[in-house]
Amino acid sequence: MIEIFNKKKNKEEAQQEIYTGQVYTMPQSAQRISVETMKTTDLLAELNRASDKYDAIDLIIDKTPDGKMAYNTYLRIANQGVKIELRNAKNGRPLKKYDTELRDFCANMGGNTASGLDGLIDQLHASSIAHGGMACEVVVGPGADGIEGVIIIDPKTITEFEWIESEKRYAAYQEGGGSNKVDLYKGNFFWIPHQPKPGRPDGTLQFEPAITTMTEYYQLIRDSLVVLNRIGFPKYDISIDMEKFLNSLPQSVLSDPQKRKEAIQKNFESIKSGMMGVSRDSNLVHYDSFSVNVVGGGVNGSGIDVRAWFEMLEPLVVNSFQLTPVLMGRLKSGSYSLGTAEYKIVKDTLEVLRRDSKRMIENIINLWARVQGYNVYAVVTHNPIEWQVEKEKFEAQLLKMQKARRAEEYKYFDHDTAALMAVGDDADPQEESPNLYEYVNKYLDGSEQSANTGQKDGGETTVNE
């Protein structure tokens, strides 16, 4: 363990310790991975065999169409790329000096997956959706002179959280082999639970409601197939008129019980074998000593209408994944476009993931900067989901700045007030430079025109709008 200190506001304040080496223990199941090639023939049976809720959710995501659709929707919309900016820790100003080193560090994230920072973000989001949180360990090399790797930790390997009163924190325990428990916080461990409940350090599982819903859904499919196979297909109901048949037999056969029994059995087998050979293109020709009726297949109204049961489960399936029928491909009627309120709910749900991954990436990069000895901190910004809305916001902001600048020129406000009007509390008004105005006029058709300048005799500059 190495303690690193920095000066802040002329005072030495200890930051969180930086640990060298790796604390996380890779599970045996992850050390040797066999490529799965077995196909799934019975989803319901696999769901019922799932040992815990993590395995059940993984199965739903990997092998059910609804789970795969919901999972992919979350990942694709949430990860629109990020912008990373390093800022001077003293004054907060952007610093470009270490961009090349940072770019190389981000490209090497992901380890064996070779996916870089973009892949790391996808894995963080996937971990939060499926397993209730984001967890990783940053492994610092001996002497704290570099980062050896960033390890994504599966939250399901965290078996217990325990409050340590002396340190005023929770310990995140992982099974370390045998009866030993490893506290992941003894390393450079970062943990962000997904929508945690009050007073609990663990997160909630986004898709946990889908376990029951998808089990019921596939049970209904199985039962429907049984109904279809049993009474959904047409069958022939053959009845033999015993009296007519016996009257057709000679007296010598009727008077002998054994011969009569054999004749009845022979007639039965003859009719049975004949009906077994009937195909869909066959016609039925028979004596009036037996009759043929068709049952099942909707001929006489037998069976059960399962549509009501599926209609009841439809909204439960959509709600279990916290998405809308449009995004789940389950809209039966109406417009295939998201309403404003619907999309805002989906977007705000995804923003939870984006805020968590933003914080996680900032933690990782800030630790990298400390190890490198750079007095900077990272600001991570996810690219907007709604580009058109963001564009309109920027255009409105530009018009607001033009209004403030024009008001300052006409002496309605002083320089500081105009700056506050333009950019709000973040404004840091500098000393005004007179006679250096430049205007950008935006016309109603959206075109832009820069200010035209002309030079008068004697070097005097005029501005013509």
PyMOL commands that set and color helices and strands:
alter all, ss='L'
color gray80, all
select helices_A, chain A and resi 28-31+43-49+53-63+65-78+99-107+111-113+116-131+142-144+155-157+184-186+209-232+242-247+251-254+257-276+307-320+325-328+340-372+387-409+415-426+457-459
alter helices_A, ss='H'
color red, helices_A
select strands_A, chain A and resi 5-8+11-14+82-88+133-140+147-152+158-164+169-175+181-183+189-193+235-240+290-295+376-382+440-442+448-450+452-455+461-464
alter strands_A, ss='S'
color yellow, strands_A
deselect
rebuild
show_as cartoon
